[in-house]
Amino acid sequence: MIGFDDQAQRLLRGLKLSQLRLVAEIRASGSLTAAAERLGMTQPAASRMLARIEEVIGHPVHERVGRSMVLTAAGDALARRAERVVLELVDASRDLSEAAEGASGSIRVGSVTGPALSHLLPAVRQMRDRFPEVSVEVVVGTSDTLCEQVLGGRLDFALGRVPAALQAHVETRIIGVEPLGLLVRRGHPLLRRREIGIGDLLALDWVMSDDETLLARTVNRWLASTGHRPPRRWVATSSFLFTLALLQDSDAVAPLARPVIDTFAGVRGMPFAPVPFEMDLAVEPYGLFRRTGSVLPPASRRLAEKMMERLDSPP
């Protein structure tokens, strides 16, 4: 049996879910007025609810700074926990629905591009074959964006890299590094060369995201280690679709994850080809991460388990 001290007993008996939702919304919106509107309350009613919360916990939860209202340290601590409670109840609702519907349910998962193709796609295919009633939503984006969505409860889990400042808020299982290669269009002049040097590559337009992203920093560090500066001819974009379109219509080159290159250059009829140049380069390790302490809904748990089984199986 879980033991509770006096303060915990007071919170359990005195706080209501509507009050927790209010402080969570204040933290999310930064405004009592906005929080009240989201919850369908009047501002006076929200103010009275805040006063009741302060009475129960014995600490002020907000203070005035100029014309703005901000949460106190106690209010912010309570709001963080309140967010977790609300997210867990949302997940509980999904669990109940899936339990009632049997093999149906929903999955919300995210990934950076390479693992999305090498790990997530095969697992989703297998899941869909076995459980066709399960709906799947897949978000492909940067690790920073995915981490925000996992912490915000919009994704059940994701494949990527967690920023150092957020590592305490997620549980991560490391999967491995992400090897890189170079992709060009079929018929590219580079492909007719017997030998390709770094100077040949740097004479071309490079297509990759801006120099603050992990991939660009990794490539530039590798170039520096070989005595070369970053590419002078650089088209910066975070759009994978734009990258492919530019490669197809020009002599540009793009550094991409190996699974992406294998997918788009390894299929007959695709207009792309890998550059036969060994970079011996990989982006730092990535993993499967979820909110600390969260319990995956049944369908999402099955997908995560299936994917990890494939990774643990010998090739």
C-alpha positions as CSV (number, residue, x, y, z in Angstrom):
1,M,0.0,0.0,0.0
2,I,1.3,3.5,-0.9
3,G,1.9,5.6,2.2
4,F,1.2,9.4,2.2
5,D,2.4,12.1,4.5
6,D,0.1,14.8,5.9
7,Q,0.7,17.2,3.0
8,A,0.1,14.5,0.4
9,Q,-3.1,13.6,2.2
10,R,-4.2,17.2,2.1
11,L,-3.5,17.5,-1.6
12,L,-5.3,14.2,-2.4
13,R,-8.4,15.2,-0.4
14,G,-8.5,18.9,-1.3
15,L,-7.4,19.2,-5.0
16,K,-9.8,18.5,-7.8
17,L,-9.0,17.6,-11.4
18,S,-10.5,20.9,-12.6
19,Q,-8.0,22.8,-10.4
20,L,-5.1,20.8,-11.7
21,R,-6.2,21.4,-15.3
22,L,-6.3,25.2,-14.5
23,V,-2.7,25.4,-13.3
24,A,-1.5,23.2,-16.1
25,E,-3.2,25.5,-18.6
26,I,-1.8,28.6,-16.9
27,R,1.7,27.2,-17.3
28,A,1.1,26.2,-20.9
29,S,-0.5,29.5,-22.0
30,G,1.3,31.9,-19.6
31,S,-2.0,33.7,-18.9
32,L,-4.9,33.3,-16.5
33,T,-7.3,34.8,-19.1
34,A,-6.1,32.4,-21.8
35,A,-6.3,29.4,-19.5
36,A,-9.8,30.3,-18.4
37,E,-10.9,30.6,-22.0
38,R,-9.4,27.2,-22.9
39,L,-11.3,25.6,-20.1
40,G,-14.6,27.5,-20.8
41,M,-14.5,29.5,-17.5
42,T,-14.8,33.1,-16.7
43,Q,-11.8,34.9,-15.3
44,P,-13.4,35.6,-11.9
45,A,-14.2,31.9,-11.6
46,A,-10.6,31.0,-12.5
47,S,-9.3,33.5,-9.9
48,R,-11.6,32.0,-7.2
49,M,-10.3,28.5,-8.2
50,L,-6.7,29.7,-7.8
51,A,-7.5,31.1,-4.4
52,R,-8.9,27.7,-3.4
53,I,-5.8,25.9,-4.7
54,E,-3.6,28.2,-2.6
55,E,-5.7,27.5,0.5
56,V,-5.4,23.7,0.0
57,I,-1.6,23.6,-0.6
58,G,-0.7,26.4,1.8
59,H,1.5,28.3,-0.7
60,P,0.8,31.1,-3.2
61,V,0.8,29.7,-6.7
62,H,0.8,33.0,-8.6
63,E,2.0,36.6,-8.3
64,R,1.8,39.8,-10.2
65,V,4.8,41.1,-12.1
66,G,3.7,44.5,-13.6
67,R,0.5,43.8,-15.4
68,S,1.3,40.1,-15.9
69,M,0.6,37.1,-13.7
70,V,3.3,34.5,-13.3
71,L,3.4,31.2,-11.4
72,T,5.5,31.1,-8.3
73,A,8.1,28.4,-7.7
74,A,5.4,26.4,-5.8
75,G,2.8,27.1,-8.6
76,D,5.2,26.0,-11.3
77,A,6.1,22.8,-9.4
78,L,2.4,22.0,-9.0
79,A,1.7,22.8,-12.6
80,R,4.4,20.4,-13.9
81,R,2.8,17.6,-11.9
82,A,-0.6,18.6,-13.0
83,E,0.4,18.4,-16.6
84,R,1.6,14.8,-16.0
85,V,-1.7,13.9,-14.3
86,V,-3.7,15.3,-17.2
87,L,-1.6,13.5,-19.8
88,E,-1.9,10.2,-17.9
89,L,-5.7,10.5,-17.8
90,V,-5.7,11.2,-21.6
91,D,-3.6,8.0,-22.0
92,A,-5.9,6.1,-19.6
93,S,-8.9,7.1,-21.8
94,R,-7.1,5.6,-24.8
95,D,-6.3,2.5,-22.8
96,L,-9.9,2.0,-21.9
97,S,-11.1,2.5,-25.4
98,E,-8.6,0.0,-26.7
99,A,-9.5,-2.5,-24.0
100,A,-13.1,-2.2,-25.0
101,E,-12.4,-2.4,-28.7
102,G,-10.1,-5.4,-28.6
103,A,-7.4,-5.3,-31.3
104,S,-8.1,-1.7,-32.3
105,G,-6.6,1.5,-31.0
106,S,-4.4,4.3,-32.0
107,I,-0.6,4.9,-32.2
108,R,1.1,8.3,-32.3
109,V,4.8,8.0,-33.0
110,G,7.6,10.2,-34.3
111,S,11.1,9.7,-35.8
112,V,14.0,11.4,-37.4
113,T,14.2,10.5,-41.1
114,G,16.8,7.6,-41.2
115,P,15.3,5.4,-38.4
116,A,11.8,6.2,-39.7
117,L,12.7,4.2,-42.9
118,S,15.0,1.6,-41.4
119,H,13.2,0.7,-38.2
120,L,9.8,2.3,-37.9
121,L,8.4,1.6,-41.4
122,P,8.9,-2.2,-41.2
123,A,7.4,-2.4,-37.7
124,V,4.4,-0.3,-38.8
125,R,3.9,-2.5,-41.8
126,Q,3.9,-5.6,-39.6
127,M,1.6,-4.0,-37.1
128,R,-0.9,-3.0,-39.8
129,D,-0.9,-6.6,-41.2
130,R,-1.6,-8.1,-37.9
131,F,-3.9,-5.4,-36.4
132,P,-5.6,-3.6,-39.4
133,E,-8.0,-1.8,-37.1
134,V,-5.2,0.1,-35.4
135,S,-4.8,3.7,-36.6
136,V,-1.2,4.9,-36.9
137,E,0.0,8.5,-37.0
138,V,3.7,9.0,-37.9
139,V,5.5,12.4,-37.5
140,V,8.9,12.7,-39.1
141,G,10.9,15.7,-38.0
142,T,13.9,17.0,-36.1
143,S,14.8,15.5,-32.7
144,D,14.0,18.8,-30.9
145,T,10.5,18.9,-32.4
146,L,9.9,15.3,-31.6
147,C,11.0,15.7,-28.0
148,E,8.7,18.7,-27.5
149,Q,5.8,16.6,-28.8
150,V,6.6,13.6,-26.7
151,L,6.8,15.8,-23.5
152,G,3.6,17.5,-24.6
153,G,1.7,14.2,-24.9
154,R,1.1,14.6,-28.6
155,L,3.4,11.6,-29.4
156,D,3.5,8.3,-27.4
157,F,7.2,7.8,-28.2
158,A,9.8,8.8,-30.8
159,L,13.1,7.7,-32.4
160,G,15.7,10.4,-32.2
161,R,18.2,12.3,-29.9
162,V,17.1,14.0,-26.7
163,P,18.6,17.5,-26.1
164,A,20.8,17.5,-22.9
165,A,18.5,19.9,-21.2
166,L,15.5,17.6,-21.5
167,Q,17.2,14.2,-20.8
168,A,15.9,14.2,-17.2
169,H,12.3,14.3,-18.5
170,V,12.4,11.3,-20.8
171,E,13.4,7.6,-20.7
172,T,15.6,6.6,-23.5
173,R,16.8,3.2,-24.9
174,I,19.8,3.8,-27.1
175,I,19.6,2.0,-30.5
176,G,22.8,3.0,-32.3
177,V,24.5,5.6,-34.5
178,E,23.2,6.8,-37.8
179,P,25.7,6.3,-40.7
180,L,25.8,9.0,-43.4
181,G,26.4,8.9,-47.2
182,L,26.0,11.1,-50.2
183,L,23.2,11.1,-52.7
184,V,23.0,12.6,-56.3
185,R,20.9,12.2,-59.4
186,R,21.4,9.3,-61.7
187,G,23.7,10.3,-64.6
188,H,25.6,12.8,-62.4
189,P,29.1,13.6,-63.7
190,L,30.6,12.4,-60.4
191,L,29.4,8.8,-61.2
192,R,31.6,8.7,-64.3
193,R,34.8,9.4,-62.4
194,R,37.2,6.6,-61.5
195,E,38.2,8.4,-58.3
196,I,36.4,11.0,-56.3
197,G,38.1,13.4,-54.0
198,I,36.8,15.8,-51.4
199,G,37.7,18.7,-53.7
200,D,35.4,17.3,-56.3
201,L,32.6,17.2,-53.8
202,L,33.2,20.7,-52.5
203,A,33.0,22.1,-56.1
204,L,29.3,21.2,-56.1
205,D,26.3,22.6,-54.4
206,W,25.6,20.9,-51.1
207,V,22.0,20.5,-50.0
208,M,21.4,20.1,-46.2
209,S,19.9,21.9,-43.3
210,D,21.5,25.0,-41.8
211,D,24.7,24.8,-39.9
212,E,23.1,24.7,-36.5
213,T,21.6,21.2,-37.1
214,L,23.2,18.0,-35.9
215,L,23.8,16.6,-39.5
216,A,25.4,19.9,-40.7
217,R,27.6,20.1,-37.6
218,T,28.7,16.5,-38.1
219,V,29.5,17.0,-41.7
220,N,31.5,20.2,-41.1
221,R,33.5,18.6,-38.3
222,W,34.4,15.8,-40.6
223,L,35.5,18.2,-43.3
224,A,37.5,20.1,-40.7
225,S,39.2,16.9,-39.7
226,T,40.3,16.4,-43.3
227,G,41.7,19.9,-43.5
228,H,38.8,21.4,-45.4
229,R,36.4,24.3,-44.7
230,P,32.6,23.9,-44.9
231,P,31.0,23.9,-48.4
232,R,30.9,27.4,-49.9
233,R,28.1,26.4,-52.2
234,W,25.4,25.5,-49.8
235,V,21.6,25.3,-50.2
236,A,20.1,25.2,-46.7
237,T,16.7,23.5,-46.3
238,S,15.0,21.4,-43.7
239,S,12.6,20.0,-46.4
240,F,13.4,16.5,-47.5
241,L,11.0,16.8,-50.4
242,F,12.8,20.0,-51.6
243,T,16.1,18.2,-51.2
244,L,15.1,15.4,-53.5
245,A,13.6,17.8,-56.1
246,L,16.8,19.9,-56.2
247,L,19.0,16.8,-56.5
248,Q,16.9,15.5,-59.4
249,D,17.1,18.8,-61.3
250,S,20.8,19.8,-60.7
251,D,24.3,18.5,-60.0
252,A,24.0,19.1,-56.3
253,V,25.0,16.5,-53.7
254,A,23.2,15.9,-50.3
255,P,24.6,14.1,-47.2
256,L,21.8,11.9,-45.9
257,A,21.4,8.9,-43.5
258,R,22.3,5.6,-45.2
259,P,18.8,4.1,-44.8
260,V,17.4,7.1,-46.7
261,I,20.0,6.6,-49.5
262,D,19.3,2.9,-49.6
263,T,15.6,3.5,-49.9
264,F,15.7,6.1,-52.6
265,A,18.7,4.9,-54.6
266,G,18.1,1.1,-54.2
267,V,14.8,0.9,-56.0
268,R,14.7,0.4,-59.8
269,G,13.3,3.4,-61.6
270,M,14.2,5.9,-58.9
271,P,16.2,8.9,-60.3
272,F,18.9,8.9,-57.5
273,A,22.2,7.1,-56.9
274,P,24.7,6.9,-54.1
275,V,28.1,8.5,-54.5
276,P,30.8,5.9,-54.4
277,F,32.8,7.8,-51.8
278,E,33.5,6.4,-48.3
279,M,32.9,9.1,-45.7
280,D,33.2,6.8,-42.7
281,L,30.9,9.2,-40.9
282,A,28.0,8.7,-38.5
283,V,25.7,11.1,-36.5
284,E,25.8,10.6,-32.8
285,P,23.6,7.7,-31.2
286,Y,19.9,7.9,-31.2
287,G,17.3,5.9,-29.3
288,L,13.6,5.3,-28.5
289,F,12.4,7.8,-25.9
290,R,9.2,8.5,-24.1
291,R,8.1,10.7,-21.1
292,T,9.6,9.6,-17.8
293,G,7.1,7.5,-15.9
294,S,4.6,7.3,-18.7
295,V,2.9,4.0,-19.6
296,L,2.5,3.4,-23.3
297,P,-1.0,2.6,-24.5
298,P,-1.4,-1.0,-25.6
299,A,-1.2,-0.5,-29.4
300,S,1.9,1.8,-29.0
301,R,3.5,-0.6,-26.6
302,R,3.0,-3.5,-29.2
303,L,4.6,-1.4,-31.9
304,A,7.6,-0.4,-29.7
305,E,8.1,-4.0,-28.6
306,K,7.9,-5.3,-32.2
307,M,10.4,-2.8,-33.4
308,M,12.9,-3.6,-30.5
309,E,12.5,-7.3,-31.2
310,R,13.5,-6.7,-34.8
311,L,16.6,-4.7,-33.6
312,D,17.6,-7.4,-31.1
313,S,17.2,-10.3,-33.6
314,P,20.4,-11.4,-35.4
315,P,20.6,-10.3,-39.0
